[in-house]
Amino acid sequence: MGAHFSEAGFKFLRGLKRNNEREWFNARKAIYETELKAPMLAVIGEVNEALLEFAPEFVRDPAKIMMRIYRDTRFSKNKLPYKDHVAAWWARQGMEKTSGGGFYLDVSATQVTVAAGVYMPQPEQLLAIRRHLLERHTEFRGQLAGKKLRAAGMEPIERAMMTRPPKGFAADHAAIDLVMQRQWGVSCHLPAEVALTPRLVGEVVKRLRLAEPLVALLNEPLIPAAKRPLW
């Protein structure tokens, strides 16, 4: 393993942040393809190889895992057409078009973000996870507080808390703080310089491996019963 990015790629991202417009991007699209898209696909491919050992159900074609650099501006006040980073989202097979638990990576000119968990789940998924956490909150808290996970810098993500308990959930339940969240998981930020070295994939994989049990727990209520293992 050793896929990583170049200074030329970072220079492109810094320029894009200053000139976030289609004319600028299109004139330099070949640089994006060579210095950012190709390396990101290579990184994803190497992460995939590692995932085969501990989370094979998240492995897909790298081109489907890499996220578009084009922003969806339809419902956003921010009309800038491009993101200032390249990103990847490893969804569990069968959940590619929904928001079940998965793994995330993005690389910008200022930092590398590694994350794992559930972000913006669909309403039925949100309800299923909340009900699941009523029974499994002690185990989930233990995973969040795991020493190896914390030592790797993986901290609980911003909670996006509700202001009051959702309908049907007792306000005095021991898991109510988890139930009131709209997203669950962990993330960390690494120095951007890591992305310029062959260490990148190893640093990412180490953290995804540590977070895999947490992602698996969150996905349990979302996996169709027929597809769950019988042992």
C-alpha positions in Angstrom: 0.0 0.0 0.0 1.2 3.5 -0.6 -1.3 5.5 -2.7 -1.3 9.2 -1.8 -1.6 12.7 -3.1 0.8 15.3 -4.5 1.7 18.9 -3.9 0.2 19.6 -7.3 -3.1 18.3 -6.1 -3.1 20.5 -3.1 -2.1 23.5 -5.2 -5.2 22.8 -7.3 -7.5 22.6 -4.2 -6.1 25.9 -2.8 -6.7 27.5 -6.2 -10.2 26.1 -6.4 -11.0 27.6 -3.0 -10.0 31.0 -4.3 -11.6 30.6 -7.7 -14.7 28.4 -7.1 -16.2 28.9 -10.6 -16.8 26.6 -13.6 -14.6 28.5 -16.0 -11.6 28.2 -13.7 -12.3 24.5 -13.0 -12.9 23.5 -16.6 -9.7 25.1 -17.8 -7.8 22.9 -15.3 -9.9 19.8 -15.3 -7.0 17.7 -16.6 -5.1 18.6 -13.4 -8.1 17.5 -11.3 -8.3 14.2 -13.1 -4.6 13.5 -12.8 -3.7 14.9 -9.4 -6.9 14.4 -7.4 -9.3 11.9 -9.0 -6.8 9.3 -10.0 -5.0 9.3 -6.6 -8.3 9.2 -4.7 -9.4 6.2 -6.7 -6.1 4.5 -6.0 -6.5 5.3 -2.3 -10.0 3.8 -2.3 -8.8 0.7 -4.1 -6.2 0.1 -1.4 -8.6 0.8 1.4 -10.9 -1.7 -0.3 -8.2 -4.4 -0.1 -7.9 -3.8 3.6 -11.7 -3.8 4.1 -11.9 -7.3 2.6 -10.3 -8.5 5.9 -12.8 -6.9 8.4 -15.7 -5.3 6.5 -16.0 -7.0 3.0 -19.7 -5.9 2.7 -18.5 -2.3 2.2 -16.3 -3.0 -0.8 -17.5 -1.7 -4.2 -16.1 -0.2 -7.3 -13.9 2.7 -6.3 -15.6 4.9 -8.9 -18.9 4.4 -7.0 -17.3 5.0 -3.6 -15.7 8.3 -4.6 -18.0 11.3 -4.2 -18.5 13.9 -6.8 -16.6 17.2 -6.4 -19.6 19.0 -7.8 -21.8 20.4 -5.1 -25.6 20.0 -5.2 -26.7 23.6 -4.9 -30.4 23.0 -5.6 -31.5 23.4 -1.9 -28.5 25.3 -0.6 -27.9 29.0 0.0 -24.3 28.3 -0.9 -24.2 28.3 -4.7 -20.5 27.7 -5.2 -20.3 24.8 -7.7 -17.5 22.8 -6.3 -16.3 21.3 -3.0 -12.9 22.2 -1.7 -12.0 18.6 -1.1 -12.2 15.1 -2.6 -14.2 12.5 -0.6 -15.3 8.9 -0.4 -18.2 7.1 1.2 -18.2 3.4 1.8 -21.8 2.4 2.1 -22.8 -1.1 3.2 -24.0 -3.3 0.3 -27.7 -2.9 -0.1 -27.7 0.5 1.5 -25.9 2.4 -1.4 -28.9 4.7 -2.0 -29.8 5.3 1.7 -27.9 6.5 4.7 -27.1 3.5 6.8 -23.8 3.2 8.7 -20.6 3.5 6.7 -17.1 4.9 6.5 -16.0 8.3 5.2 -12.8 10.0 4.1 -12.1 13.4 2.7 -8.9 15.1 1.8 -8.5 18.9 1.5 -5.4 21.1 1.4 -5.8 21.8 5.1 -6.7 18.4 6.7 -7.7 14.8 6.2 -11.0 13.7 7.8 -11.8 10.1 8.7 -15.2 9.2 10.0 -17.5 6.3 10.6 -21.2 6.1 11.5 -24.6 7.1 10.4 -25.2 10.6 8.9 -28.7 12.0 8.0 -30.6 8.6 7.9 -34.0 8.3 6.3 -36.9 8.6 8.7 -37.6 4.9 9.0 -33.9 4.2 9.5 -33.7 7.0 12.2 -36.6 5.3 14.1 -35.1 1.8 13.8 -31.7 3.0 15.1 -33.4 4.8 18.0 -35.3 1.8 19.0 -32.2 -0.4 18.7 -30.2 1.9 21.0 -32.9 1.6 23.7 -31.7 -2.0 24.1 -28.0 -1.6 23.1 -27.1 1.8 24.6 -24.6 0.4 27.1 -22.7 -1.5 24.4 -22.8 1.5 22.1 -21.4 3.9 24.8 -18.7 1.4 25.5 -17.7 1.4 21.9 -17.7 5.2 21.7 -15.4 5.3 24.8 -13.0 2.6 23.5 -9.4 3.4 24.5 -7.9 2.4 21.2 -10.5 4.4 19.3 -9.9 7.5 21.4 -6.2 7.0 21.2 -6.5 7.2 17.4 -8.2 10.5 17.7 -11.7 9.2 16.8 -14.1 11.3 18.9 -18.0 11.3 18.8 -19.3 13.4 16.0 -21.5 16.4 16.5 -24.7 15.1 17.9 -27.4 17.2 16.1 -29.6 16.9 19.1 -33.3 17.3 19.2 -34.7 19.9 21.7 -37.1 17.3 23.2 -37.5 13.5 23.1 -39.1 12.2 19.9 -42.7 11.0 20.1 -43.1 7.5 21.7 -39.8 7.6 23.7 -39.8 8.0 27.5 -37.9 11.1 28.6 -36.4 9.3 31.6 -35.0 6.3 29.6 -31.3 5.7 30.2 -30.7 6.0 26.5 -32.7 9.2 25.9 -29.6 11.3 25.1 -28.7 8.9 22.3 -32.3 8.7 21.1 -32.4 12.5 20.8 -29.5 12.5 18.3 -30.1 12.5 14.6 -26.7 11.1 13.7 -24.2 8.8 15.4 -20.5 8.0 14.9 -16.9 9.1 15.3 -14.5 11.2 13.4 -11.0 12.7 13.5 -8.9 15.2 11.6 -5.4 14.4 10.6 -2.8 16.9 9.3 -3.1 17.5 5.5 0.6 16.5 5.2 -0.4 12.8 5.9 -2.1 12.7 2.5 1.2 13.5 0.8 2.9 10.4 2.2 2.5 6.6 1.7 1.3 6.5 5.3 -2.2 7.8 4.2 -3.9 4.5 3.6 -2.5 2.8 6.7 -3.7 5.8 8.9 -7.2 5.6 7.4 -7.5 1.8 7.6 -6.4 1.8 11.2 -9.2 4.0 12.2 -11.9 2.3 10.1 -10.9 -1.0 11.6 -11.3 0.4 15.1 -14.7 1.9 14.2 -16.1 -1.2 12.4 -17.9 -2.7 15.5 -19.7 0.6 16.1 -20.8 0.8 12.5 -22.0 -2.8 12.6 -24.1 -2.1 15.7 -25.8 0.9 14.1 -26.5 -1.1 10.9 -28.0 -4.1 12.7 -31.6 -2.9 12.7 -31.3 -1.8 9.1 -30.2 -5.0 7.6 -33.2 -7.0 6.2 -33.7 -10.1 8.3 -33.3 -12.5 5.4 -29.7 -11.2 4.8 -28.6 -11.4 8.4 -26.2 -14.3 9.3 -27.8 -17.2 11.2 -24.9 -17.6 13.6 
